[in-house]
Amino acid sequence: MLKMFLNFDSMVTPKIITVIYWLSIVGVVIGGVGSMFSGYQGFTFGSFLMGLGIIVGGFLMVRIYCELFIVIFKINENLSKIANRE
């Protein structure tokens, strides 16, 4: 196990990306809810829509960002399989 880790035979980052994804989702929800209740006038329909937009847009952006990283590691994994066949 240690040898695989020290020789970079297995990737650790895909596991970390999952943790980053969930922490980012929590951050997006907190930011969206905070946006709903912040401002000079408190809770208004405009601030509610802004917070909802932040939550929906944040979910989408976090998902795309993390998927791009996962795709890079999947490409690496598939290239390693091809290289080991020859």
C-alpha positions as CSV (number, residue, x, y, z in Angstrom):
1,M,0.0,0.0,0.0
2,L,2.7,2.4,0.9
3,K,4.7,1.5,-2.2
4,M,1.7,2.3,-4.4
5,F,1.4,5.6,-2.7
6,L,5.0,6.5,-2.9
7,N,5.3,5.5,-6.6
8,F,2.1,7.3,-7.7
9,D,0.6,4.1,-8.9
10,S,-2.8,5.1,-7.4
11,M,-4.3,8.5,-7.4
12,V,-5.5,10.1,-4.2
13,T,-7.0,13.3,-5.7
14,P,-10.2,11.7,-7.1
15,K,-11.1,10.7,-3.5
16,I,-10.3,14.3,-2.3
17,I,-12.4,15.8,-5.1
18,T,-15.5,14.0,-3.7
19,V,-14.9,15.6,-0.3
20,I,-14.3,19.0,-1.9
21,Y,-17.6,18.6,-3.9
22,W,-19.7,18.0,-0.8
23,L,-18.0,20.8,1.2
24,S,-18.6,23.1,-1.8
25,I,-22.3,22.2,-1.9
26,V,-22.6,23.0,1.8
27,G,-20.9,26.3,1.1
28,V,-23.2,27.1,-1.8
29,V,-26.3,26.4,0.3
30,I,-25.0,28.5,3.2
31,G,-24.1,31.3,0.7
32,G,-27.5,31.2,-1.0
33,V,-29.5,31.2,2.3
34,G,-27.2,34.0,3.6
35,S,-28.0,36.0,0.5
36,M,-31.7,35.4,1.0
37,F,-31.7,37.0,4.4
38,S,-29.0,39.6,4.0
39,G,-29.3,43.2,2.8
40,Y,-30.7,46.4,4.2
41,Q,-34.4,45.4,4.0
42,G,-34.0,41.8,5.2
43,F,-36.0,39.1,3.5
44,T,-37.6,40.3,0.3
45,F,-38.8,38.6,-2.9
46,G,-35.7,39.9,-4.7
47,S,-33.3,38.6,-2.2
48,F,-35.1,35.3,-2.2
49,L,-34.7,35.0,-6.0
50,M,-31.1,36.0,-5.7
51,G,-30.4,33.4,-3.1
52,L,-32.2,30.8,-5.1
53,G,-30.2,31.7,-8.2
54,I,-27.0,31.4,-6.2
55,I,-28.0,27.9,-5.0
56,V,-29.0,26.6,-8.4
57,G,-26.1,28.2,-10.2
58,G,-23.7,27.2,-7.5
59,F,-24.8,23.6,-7.7
60,L,-24.3,23.6,-11.4
61,M,-20.9,25.3,-11.3
62,V,-19.5,23.1,-8.5
63,R,-20.7,19.9,-10.3
64,I,-19.2,21.0,-13.7
65,Y,-15.9,22.0,-12.0
66,C,-15.5,18.7,-10.1
67,E,-16.6,16.6,-13.2
68,L,-13.9,18.2,-15.2
69,F,-11.3,17.1,-12.7
70,I,-12.7,13.6,-12.6
71,V,-12.6,13.4,-16.4
72,I,-8.9,14.3,-16.4
73,F,-8.2,11.4,-13.9
74,K,-10.4,9.0,-15.9
75,I,-8.4,9.8,-19.0
76,N,-5.2,9.1,-17.1
77,E,-6.6,5.8,-15.8
78,N,-7.6,4.7,-19.3
79,L,-4.2,5.7,-20.8
80,S,-2.5,3.7,-18.0
81,K,-4.6,0.6,-19.0
82,I,-3.6,1.1,-22.7
83,A,0.0,1.5,-21.8
84,N,0.0,-1.6,-19.6
85,R,-1.5,-3.7,-22.5
86,E,1.5,-3.2,-24.8
